């Protein structure tokens, strides 16, 4: 389902189911629109478009037909494009590589909002100084590193982290400065 949402600062088209929830968290109002609306003048007032990645831009390792052309057309019209994902297994840099591998260029780290980035950005924004006990994917590890957030867990267990969670929890109890 497609939505258009607006607030006092910007009007935004949200395409994809998952991004709709992102806007509910921001207390924005979402109103359904249909495909014919894309060809009307209301697009003139919209300056930013958000796209879910998996299932909207690509499916697995294949680009969705017409996605690249649509993004190019929106850019020609001067629209800012942002890409959102609730997949924490990839860092924003990994997403950039995926876009490039699919032939979509011009996407920068600042254009990607992933759950792994959101966690790291939040911890940084609250001035979190203790260590994070990381049970997660490489994408979350990379975003924590890039944000300067200290963590323990990943490098001691590597892949298959969940199967080793019990021993990691024991390790965490011996770390005095972990807080998350």
KARAHU-V625677 format. One record per run of one state. SS is the DSSP state (H for helix, E for strand, L for the rest). FROM is the first residue (numbers start at 1). TO is the last residue. If there is no record, write none. Layout:
# KARAHU-V625677
ss=SS from=FROM to=TO
ss=SS from=FROM to=TO
This chain:
# KARAHU-V625677
ss=L from=1 to=1
ss=E from=2 to=6
ss=L from=7 to=10
ss=E from=11 to=15
ss=L from=16 to=16
ss=H from=17 to=25
ss=L from=26 to=28
ss=E from=29 to=32
ss=L from=33 to=34
ss=H from=35 to=39
ss=L from=40 to=40
ss=H from=41 to=45
ss=L from=46 to=47
ss=E from=48 to=52
ss=L from=53 to=53
ss=E from=54 to=54
ss=L from=55 to=57
ss=E from=58 to=59
ss=L from=60 to=61
ss=E from=62 to=63
ss=L from=64 to=66
ss=H from=67 to=76
ss=L from=77 to=79
ss=E from=80 to=85
ss=L from=86 to=91
ss=H from=92 to=101
ss=L from=102 to=108
ss=H from=109 to=111
ss=E from=112 to=114
ss=H from=115 to=125
ss=L from=126 to=130
ss=E from=131 to=133
ss=L from=134 to=137
ss=H from=138 to=146
ss=L from=147 to=150
ss=E from=151 to=152
ss=L from=153 to=153
ss=H from=154 to=157
ss=L from=158 to=160
ss=H from=161 to=173
ss=L from=174 to=177
ss=E from=178 to=178
ss=L from=179 to=180
